[in-house]
């Protein structure tokens, strides 16, 4: 079909509804069929195509070095190239005409609703190119009553094109986070002479298009809005000199947020590097581990727990860890470390010796952060216990968390733990298929946290526990019945509460007894101890 036929067909299809002006068609034709080089005839261009093709396919090399010229082949290739180019241009012509007719149809429909009044419409500039947008405005001879832009670059283009005296309405991600940051900082009393709010916009512009980086920056200001101009300008200069990549920009923003953390909070954050990326971590687990490993140090256990909770909330507020599960009281119960944050803290933790280089990463979360355990990269948790049983002397580990380790229960393993790991302060047997506690459990006189949830221990298993420094005894199922009435069940089998240790009156440091029961005399003892 000839070009003229295509144009006539396009006009016939839209004759009853949409018509472009001849000027519009002329501009479309110039776009699809630009002027030739120096106005040379089309056949000269075809000759150029032919000569260009010759340099590639005009000769064929044989094994004996002879060359055979094939002019007919050259002509055929040249004809196919011209036909392919013409087909592509016709298809592009149809696409452009259809697009512009659709745009004009929308405008004409708006004008019909508004009768003879001037049409006002909202133009959203997002994925479409700026040049295409301007061309559409010129062809349609109309002006947008409102322009929505989604990037700071397009905001400036709109301002220049429309010669706006005021700032245009900004619905970009940068604009959104800029408004959030201004709202955060406006609530603080700051000296006007030392406060430049424009630096926030400049920093967010450098974070574009990575919303994660904008989010971390906003959370950092939420945690501490009182940032000096010197600190903010230093961040801006650092971002300006950095490569425009997510990893590079995120590293600078994370460093900005990390540098403002208290030293205790930094240590707690770096300890999360022992968990695999994307691992769901319980708040209660972190609180207990941070305290027994000395990352949170206060005068007593309740004060340490309070400080550890504040640290956890601060890491959530600054977006170093993300909420995974929120309880009915709106307290975050579990969290996840994102990929970029995990990579950031892993590098720092390795340099500081918190992340043991001689320990496989899939096993690191089961031991103390300063464990000094050496295992092969392919080793399993059973390898460690085999070595423990065959190594003389005592282990220096303070934390052993077997939840999720996949270890199959062996009675002698628990005995080895109780006989060899006498410095343990935190022992979690959670989820381990264990049906008894050996009498050797009382060897762990430094133990402060004992977690036996989701085990098959009978109620009497804890009756003879006598750990004088124990602060938390956690028993029962992971997810208790919401009604809190009647016995808990596990696959139809009743899960009974464990009994209060008979020597509870001498366990003066006890703070938490979870899912335990006792006689009236036991309850009186607990009451007298203030538990």
N, C-alpha and C positions, 0 to 999 in steps of 0.2 A: 504494500500500500504506500502511495506517495505521501509526502509530508503534508501537501495541501488537503488530501483526503482525511488525514488524521486530525488536522485543525478543524475541518468542517464537521467531522463526526463529534469532536469534543464540544463544539459550539451548539450542535443540534441537541446533544444530550442535556445541556444546561440551558437551552434557549428559553424554556418556560419559567425557569427560576433564577438562574445566575448568568450574568454576562460580564465578561471582562472587556475593558476598553482596548482599542487597537494599540494604544501606547503600551499597555500592559503586555500584549502579545509580542510587540516589537522588542521589549526588554527581555522577555523570556527567550525569544529567538537569539538575541545577542548573547545571552548567558549560555545557551546550549551550543550555538554555532558562532563562536567568537570570530572577529575579523581575522583573515589569514595573514601570515607574515608578509608585511609590505604590500598587502592587497594582491598578492600573487594569485593566479588562477588555481582552481582546485586541481586541475590535471597536473600542474607542477608539484603540488603537494603529494599527489599520488606517486609521481615520479620519485620524490624524496623517500616515500615509504618503500618504494621498490628498491631504491639504491641502498637504503638502510637494511632491508631484508637480505640483500645480496651478500653483504659482509658477513652474515651469519650462516646462510644456507646456500650460497651460490656455488659452493664447491663440495665435492665429496672425495675423501682421501681413501685410496685403496691400500692394500697391504704392501704392494710393491712400490709405493710412493707416487704412482701416477695419479693425476687429478682429472676428473671428468666434469665439465661444466654442464649445468642443467637449467637453461633459461626458461623452459616451460614450467618447471617446478617453481622458479622464482615468481613468474606471473601468477600462478595459481595461489601461492601464499599471499602475494600482494592483494589479489582480489578478495581472498577470505578476510584479510585484515581490514580492508575498506568496508566490507559487508558487516563484519562484527562491530566496527566503530559506528557505522550508520544505525544499526539495530540498537546499540546501547544509547545513542543520542535520541532516537525516537522514543525509547522507553523512558528515558529521563525527562523528555519533553512532556510526555503524558503524565508523569508523576508530578511535575511542577505545576502544570495546568490544573490538575485535579486538586492539588493542595491549595492553590490560590483561590480556586473557585469555592472550595469548602470554607475557607476563611471569610471570603466575601459574602458567602451565603449566610454565615452566622451574623455578620454585621448587618446585612440587609434585613434579617429577621428581627434583630434588635430595633433597627430603625422603624420597621413596620409597627412594632408594639408602641414605640414612642411617637408614632405618627410623624409630625413635621418637626419635632424637637430634635435638638442635637444629641446624637447618641453618645452615651458614656459607658465605657466597659472597663473591666478589670483585666489587665494583662499580666500573666504570670511568666516570669523569665527564669527558667530552671534548666532543664536539659537541652532545650533548643539553643542554637548558637545566636549570638548577639547580632551578627550581620544579617542572618535570615530574618530576625525579628524586625530590624530597621527596614529591610527591603519590603516586608509585608506592610508595615505602617505607611511607607511611601506609596506603594502601589494602591492601597486602599483609601488613601487620602483621608485619614481620620486620626484622631488623637485619643490615647487612652486616658480615661478619667482617673484611674488608679493603676499603679504598677507595683507588682509584688516581685521582689528579687530574692534569691536564695543564696547568693554568694556576695562577699564584700566587693569583689572585682566588678561584678555586674551592677552593683549599687553605684559605683563611681561612673560607670558608663552611662547609666540612666541619668544621673545628675548632669553630666556633660551634654548629653543629647538633648534633653529637655530644657537646659539652661535654668535649672532650679536654683532659687535663692536659698531655700531651706533644705535641710536634709530629707531625702525621700523616706517613706515608711519602709523599714527594713525588717523582713521576715526571714532573713537568712539564719543559719545556725549560729553564726558569729553574732548577729544582732540579738538573737534570743539569749545566748550566754552572756552577752554584754549587759543586757537588762538585768539578768540574774545577779551578776557580779556587782552592779551598781546598787541593787537593792540590798545585797549583803553588806557592802561597805558603808552604805548611807546610814546604817543603824549605829555606826560607831562614831564617837566624837573625835574628829581628827583635825589637826591644824591645817587650815586651808593653804598656808604658805609652803607646806611640805607635802602636799597631797595633790597628785595629778591623776585625775580619773581617766584621761585619754590614754594612759599607758596600758590600761586594761584592754582597750579595743585593739591597740597595736599588738599586744601579746596574742590575743585571740585570732587576729588576722594571720599571724605566723603559724598558728595551730591548724588553720584551715587546710584541707577539708576533713581533718581527723577529729570527729566529735569526741572520741574517747579522751583525747588530750585536753579538749576544752572542758570536759566533765571533771577530769582530775584537777585542773587548775581552779575551777569554780569550787570544788570540794576543799581544796587547800585554803582558799580564802574564807570559806565558811568556818573552817576550824580555827583560823587565825586571820581575821580581816586586817589587823594592824601591821601591814607590811610597809616598810619604808620605800621611798622612791628609788633609793640607791639599789635596793634588792630587786625591785621590779624592773628597773632599767637594765640591770645586769642580766636578768632572765631574758629580756627582749634581745639584747645584743648576742647572747648565747644562741637563741633560736635563729636569729638572722644569719649567724655564721654556720648554722648546721645544715646538712643536706635535707632536702624536702622529702623526707620519708617518714613513715609512721614510727618505725623503730627509733630513729634518731631523735625526733621531736618528743616522743613519749619518754625517752630516757632523760631528757633535759627537764621536762615537767615533773617527772617522778623525783628527780634529784632535788628540785625546788621544794617539793612537798616533804620529802624525806629529811632534808636538812633542818627542818623546823620542828621535828619530833624530839621529845625528851629522850635522853639516852636509854632509859628503861624501855620506852616504847620501841626504840630502834632495835634493841636486842630481841624483844618479843616478836617484832615483825620479821627479823632475819631468821628466827627459829622456824618460821613456817616454810623455809626452803627445804626442810627435810621431807615434807609431804610431796607426793607426785602432783604435777600440774593437773588442775581440775578435780582434785580429791576433795570430797565433802568432809569438813572438819567440824567437830562438835565444840561449841563454846565451853561447855563444862570440862571437856578434855584439855583444852588450851589453858583454862584458868588453873586447873590442878597442876599441869606440867610446868607452867611459867613459875608457879610459886615454889614447887619442890626443887626445881633446878636453879633457883636463886636469881631468876631474871626479874622478879618482883620481890622486893624485900621491905617489909614493914615490921613494926614492933610485935605484932601478933597476927594470927591466922585470919581473923575477920577483917582486919585492916588490909591485909595482903589481898584477900579475895575482892574487897571493894576496889582497890587500886587496879587489880587485874581486869575487873569488869570495865573500869574507866578506860583502860588501855584498849580493850577489845572494841568498845564503842568508838574510840578515837580513830582506830584503823578503819572501821566501817565508815565513819564520817568523812575521812579523807580518801575513801575509795581505793585503799590498798587491798581490802578484802571485800567481797560482795556477799550480801545476804543470800542464803540458799533456802532457809526455812525460818519463818517467823511464827512465834507462838501466839496463843490467844491473848497474852498480855502485851503483844506487839514487841516483845524482846526477841532479838535475833538469836535463834537456837543453833544454827549451823551456818558455816560460811565456806566460800570458795576463793582461792587465789587465782586471778586471771593470768593468762599466758605472759603478757608483757611484764606485769608486776613480778611474776615468778622468775622470769629471766633476770630481771633487775636485781632482786634480792639474792638470787643464787650466786651471782658474781661477787657481790659484797660479802655474803656469808662464807664463800670459799676463801676469799682473801683473809678474813678474820679467823678462819679455822673453825667456824661453827658447823660448817658442812664437811663432814669427814670425807676426804678423798679416797680413803682405803675401804669405804663401805659402799656396797651397791645402793643406788638411789632408791630402789624398790623396797629396801629393808631399813633405810635410815629412820623412818618414822616410828620404828618399834623400839628404838634405843634413845639414851640420853643424847643431847646435842653434842656434848664433849665426851663421846663414848670411848674413843681410842680403839674401837673394834675394827679388825682387819679381816675382810672376807673377799673371796673372788667375785667377779662381776656376775657370774652365773649361779652363785650360791643361793641357797634357800635358808629359811629360818631354822630348819632342822639341822643344817650344817653347824650353826652357831651352838646349838644345844649339844651336839655330838662333841664339839671341841670343849665346851664347858665341862662335860662329864669327865673328859680325859685330861684336863688341865689341872695341875695341883694349885693350891692357893685359892684366894677369894677374888671375885670380880669387883671392879670399882664402879660398876654401873649404878646409877641412882634411879633410872627410869626404865621400866620394861612394860611395853604396851603391846599385848599379843592380839588385840582386836584386829580382825581382817588379815591375820598373818597366814591363815590357811593351814596352820599346824594341826595335825591329828593328835588327840590327847593320848599321852602316855603317863601313867602314874609316876614313873621315875623322873620324868621331866620336871614336874612340880616339886618333887623332892630335891632335885639338883638345884633348882632355883632357890629353895629355902635354905639349902646347906652351903651354897657357894656365893650367893648374891646378897650378902648380909648388909650392904649399905643401901639397899633399895629403899626409896621413899615413895615410889609410885609403882603400883603393880595392877595392871588391868588384865583380867582373864575373861573379859567380856566376849561372849559369843563362842567360847571354847567349850567343847563337849566334855565337861568334867562333872563327875558325880560324887566327889568327896574332896575334902581338904585334908592333907596329911597333918599330923601333929607337929611336924617340923615348921609349919607356918609361923609358929611363935618364935622361931629363930630370927625373924625379920623385925627386930626391935626398933629399927629406924623408920619403919613403914608409916606413912602418913595418909596415904590413899589406897584403899583396896576396893577394886571394882569387880564384882562377880555377877553382874547382870547378864541375863540371857544364857545362863549356865543351867545344868541339871542338878545342882546341889540340893540335897534334901534340907528341910527346915533346921534340923539339928546340927548341920555342918558348921555353923558359926558359933555354936554354944560354947565351945572350949577355946575360942580365939581370945588371946590375951596379949594384945599389942598396945603397950602403954602410951605410945606416941601417936596412935591412930587418930586421925581427925575426920575422915570420911569413910563410911562403910556403905557402899552402894550395891543394892541387891534388887531382885525382881526383873520384870520384863522391860524391854526398851520402850514400848508404847503402852502405858497403862490404860485401863478401861476409862473412857471419857466420863462415865457416870460415877466412877470411884465407888461403886456399890457392888458387893458380891465378889467372888474370887476371880482372879485373872486366869485366862486360859491361853494355851498355846496349842493350836491345832486340836482343840477339843479336850486337851489335858490340862487339868487345873495347875496353875503355877502358884505355889504356896509361898508366903513370906518366910524369910529366915528368922531365926530366933535371936533375941538380944544376947550378946555374950554375957556369961554369968559373972564375969569380972568387970562389968561395965563401970562399977563404982570406982575402980582404980584407974580407968582410962580417962584421965582428967582433961585431955586435950580434945576429946570427941566433940565435933561440931554438927555433923550431919549423919543421921541414920536413915537410909532410904529403904522403904518397904521391909521393915522388920516388925516383929511382934514379940510380946513378952507377957509374963504374968503380972498380976497387980503389984507384986513386990518389985519387979523389974521397972515398972512404970514409976513407982515411988522413988526408986533409986535415980532414974533419969531426971525426975522433977527436982530432986535434991541437988543434983549435979548441974542443973540449969540447962539441960539439953532439950 
